Amino acid sequence: MKHVAGRAAAFWVAALVVLVVSACARPAATPPPPAQPKLRIGMVYDVGGRGDLSFNDMAYAGLSRAAQEFGDRVEVKDLEPAAGGENREELLRLLAGEKYDLILGIGFLFTDSITRVAKDFPGVKFAIVDGFIDKEPNVASLLFSEHEGSFLVGAAAALKSKTGRIGFVGGMRIPLIEKFEAGYIAGAKYINPSIEVFSDYAGTTGEAFRDPVKGRELATAQYDRGADIIYHASGGTGIGVFEAAVAKGKLAIGVDADQSLTARPEQRGQILTSMMKRVDVAVYETIKALVEGRFQAGVRTFGLAEGGVGYAVNDHNRAQMQDITARLDELRQQIIAGTIKVPSDRTQLEAFLTTLKK
């Protein structure tokens, strides 16, 4: 028995030695890798800033979506320009100096400023909505086929008009807004070549995008001339167009955002639809590309085929739109297929209208 007990004791001593040696030989646990610093995303709004219920608010929606989906990998900051936007370059430089990874300028008015700042900060990535910058290796230009979406709402206006007269109110008279106008007129004339379209602009400076009083004045005059539907492409100025539509008991068409969702309750029934310009999609996709390491400089265009433009249908306007959506979707497919080539400026529009007369 003593021999058995001795052998057992020796076994357990040896086992303990093995365990101790093994424990000593085992490598220390690998510490977790240090947390990667978050990508810093900055955005500077266009004239009018947040709360325009249109262009700038769509940009904010895209930024917010990215912050929610990539919150563990990005931090975001958005800045409002001065009323006239004269400090936009100062704000861009502020963000660049703080070493933001991506800075977005919302609106074509940023074109010169971003071009200059991008040269001075080659290590920072920039993106501009509605501006064309193709020579800087760190700038992405996010453009839209606004004329394609405008064609559809022009067709909608012609299909719904009872007077044979419709209107267009633009913000600042520039080629970009004339692009909306050309597509709108083309769509309306495609449906009804004899329809009359009134067109007015709120001004020739950036202030034309934030003047509801002027918007109401222009829309009221068009309604008084017999227009029963008016499409605006004027940012915050369009709030005045909606006010005129309520006062006159007529219809209006919004722009950029689905505006009947944010309009005042008494205005919703007067908004036939909105031409959706998905600035939110462009902003979100650009940030996503940065997060995934595939950001590219250069030009990217969002049209009907890319889901970048379209028209809105929701619970507020579904009943008004249900009898024409099939026709509009048919036109959408024809544009995507290239059967209908939508004009994007006055010269192309005149040529397009000539083909309708044949």
HELIX and SHEET records of a PDB file:
HELIX    1   1 LYS A    2  ALA A   25  1                                  24    
HELIX    2   2 PHE A   55  GLU A   69  1                                  15    
HELIX    3   3 ARG A   88  GLY A   97  1                                  10    
HELIX    4   4 PHE A  108  PHE A  110  5                                   3    
HELIX    5   5 THR A  111  ASP A  120  1                                  10    
HELIX    6   6 GLU A  146  LYS A  160  1                                  15    
HELIX    7   7 PRO A  175  ILE A  191  1                                  17    
HELIX    8   8 GLY A  206  PHE A  209  5                                   4    
HELIX    9   9 PRO A  212  ASP A  224  1                                  13    
HELIX   10  10 GLY A  235  THR A  237  5                                   3    
HELIX   11  11 GLY A  238  LYS A  248  1                                  11    
HELIX   12  12 GLN A  259  LEU A  261  5                                   3    
HELIX   13  13 PRO A  265  ARG A  268  1                                   4    
HELIX   14  14 VAL A  279  VAL A  291  1                                  13    
HELIX   15  15 ARG A  318  MET A  321  1                                   4    
HELIX   16  16 THR A  325  ALA A  337  1                                  13    
HELIX   17  17 ARG A  346  LEU A  356  1                                  11    
SHEET    1   A 6 VAL A  74  LEU A  79  0                                        
SHEET    2   A 6 LEU A  39  VAL A  44  1                                        
SHEET    3   A 6 LEU A 102  ILE A 106  1                                        
SHEET    4   A 6 LYS A 125  VAL A 129  1                                        
SHEET    5   A 6 VAL A 139  PHE A 144  1                                        
SHEET    6   A 6 GLY A 298  PHE A 302  1                                        
SHEET    1   B 6 GLU A 196  GLY A 203  0                                        
SHEET    2   B 6 ARG A 165  MET A 172  1                                        
SHEET    3   B 6 ILE A 229  ALA A 233  1                                        
SHEET    4   B 6 LEU A 251  ASP A 256  1                                        
SHEET    5   B 6 ILE A 271  LYS A 277  1                                        
SHEET    6   B 6 VAL A 309  TYR A 311 -1                                        
END                                                                             
